[in-house]
Amino acid sequence: MMHAYCEGSGKENVERQLTERSTSAWPVFAWARRLAAAIAKRRSLSKLRRLDDRALADIGLTRSDVDRALLAPLGHDPTMELEVSRRLRSLGWRPTRNGAQIRRG
């Protein structure tokens, strides 16, 4: 016997309820996944801080690049900050203390 508040079969009702719940919870889960990914990337960057300056130079980075990336807001991808620094340096740009870039020579 179907209750008056249920429309359709019990299976359809349950599927609809699950869909509504997962849709309403989606932003929370997406935010939690982004936060977990940001924390994992920051842990990886902390391992880079343990490398000496010569090893960092071999991969096109400086210690200040790593420090600047770790200071980025939590919502920013710190590994992307490193990639930008590395690419700009390869094009002849040099980062300044405030994060701006100036062209060499």
Residue, then its C-alpha position, 0 to 999 in steps of 0.5 A: m500500500m502506498h502512502a498519500y504523500c508518495e507519488g509513484s512507486g517506492k523505488e522511484n520515490v527513494e531514487r528521487q530522495l537520494t538524488e535531491r539529497s546528493t544534489s544539495a550536498w554536492p557543494v559540501f563534498a566538492w569543497a571538502r575534496r578541494l580542501a583535501a587536495a590543497i592540503a596534500k599539495r602543501r604537504s608535497l611542497s613542504k618536502l621540496r623545502r627540505l631539498d638544498d638550493r642546488a637540487l631546487a635549481d636543477i628543477g628550475l626553482t628557488r627556495s623563495d619560489v617554494d616559500r612564496a607558493l606556501l604563502a598562497p591562500l588555501g584556495h589557490d593551487p600552490t603547485m601552479e604558483l611554482e609552475v608559473s615561477r619556473r616558466l617565467r624564470s625560463l623566459g628571463w623574468r625574475p621574481t621580486r620580494n612582493g611576488a611581482q616579476i621583472r624582466r632581466g637585462 
